[in-house]
Amino acid sequence: MRFGNKDRAAETAFLEPALRRIVSVEAIVIAIKMPHTKHENHLCYLHNLGYVQGNPEGYKKLVREGQFVCGACGRVARDAENLCVPEKL
């Protein structure tokens, strides 16, 4: 929908609800920060997202032949990059 210069109030009224939603979504995204870098690859985060139930074979690949244990939650993973506080087993 296009508005002329005379209809600036109508344009603002039309766009305002959408702009409020965008600002709200940005605020939510900013508020949900990861506790540390690359946390989205960690088993604790993946578990909270339901990755174990949604992709059991993918999860098994991450934990099979575990070489590291997480000092925070106790989960075991093959690669240190999949744990928050990896400690070699």
C-alpha positions as CSV (number, residue, x, y, z in Angstrom):
1,M,0.0,0.0,0.0
2,R,1.4,3.4,-1.0
3,F,0.6,6.7,0.7
4,G,1.1,10.2,-0.5
5,N,2.8,13.0,1.5
6,K,-0.6,14.2,2.7
7,D,-1.4,10.8,4.2
8,R,1.6,10.6,6.5
9,A,-0.7,10.1,9.5
10,A,-2.5,7.3,7.7
11,E,0.8,5.7,6.8
12,T,2.1,5.9,10.3
13,A,-1.2,4.4,11.7
14,F,-0.9,1.6,9.2
15,L,2.7,0.7,9.8
16,E,2.9,1.3,13.6
17,P,1.6,-2.1,14.7
18,A,4.0,-3.9,12.4
19,L,6.9,-1.8,13.6
20,R,6.0,-2.5,17.2
21,R,6.1,-6.2,16.6
22,I,9.5,-5.9,14.9
23,V,10.9,-4.0,17.9
24,S,9.5,-6.6,20.2
25,V,11.1,-9.4,18.3
26,E,14.4,-7.6,18.3
27,A,14.2,-7.1,22.1
28,I,13.5,-10.7,22.6
29,V,16.4,-11.8,20.4
30,I,18.7,-9.4,22.2
31,A,17.5,-10.6,25.6
32,I,18.2,-14.3,24.7
33,K,22.0,-14.3,24.6
34,M,24.1,-17.4,24.8
35,P,26.1,-17.8,28.0
36,H,29.3,-18.1,26.0
37,T,30.4,-18.4,22.4
38,K,29.5,-21.5,20.4
39,H,27.0,-22.6,23.1
40,E,24.6,-23.5,20.3
41,N,26.9,-26.6,19.6
42,H,26.9,-27.8,23.2
43,L,25.1,-30.9,24.3
44,C,23.3,-29.1,27.1
45,Y,21.8,-26.6,24.7
46,L,20.9,-29.2,22.1
47,H,19.2,-31.3,24.8
48,N,17.1,-28.3,25.9
49,L,16.0,-27.9,22.3
50,G,14.8,-31.5,22.1
51,Y,17.6,-32.6,19.8
52,V,17.9,-36.0,21.5
53,Q,14.3,-36.8,20.8
54,G,14.1,-35.1,17.4
55,N,17.4,-36.5,16.0
56,P,18.6,-39.5,18.1
57,E,21.0,-40.7,15.4
58,G,22.6,-37.2,15.2
59,Y,22.9,-37.1,19.0
60,K,24.5,-40.5,19.1
61,K,27.2,-39.4,16.7
62,L,28.1,-36.6,19.1
63,V,28.4,-38.8,22.1
64,R,29.7,-42.1,20.6
65,E,33.2,-42.9,21.7
66,G,33.1,-40.1,24.2
67,Q,36.5,-38.5,24.9
68,F,35.4,-35.6,27.1
69,V,33.2,-35.0,30.0
70,C,31.6,-31.6,30.8
71,G,32.7,-30.2,34.2
72,A,29.4,-28.4,34.4
73,C,26.7,-30.9,33.6
74,G,28.5,-34.3,33.4
75,R,27.5,-35.0,29.8
76,V,30.1,-36.9,27.7
77,A,30.9,-36.1,24.1
78,R,33.3,-37.3,21.4
79,D,34.6,-33.7,20.8
80,A,35.4,-31.0,23.3
81,E,33.6,-28.4,21.2
82,N,30.3,-30.0,22.1
83,L,30.7,-29.3,25.9
84,C,30.7,-26.1,27.9
85,V,33.5,-27.1,30.3
86,P,35.3,-30.0,28.6
87,E,37.7,-32.2,30.5
88,K,39.6,-35.1,28.9
89,L,38.5,-38.5,30.1
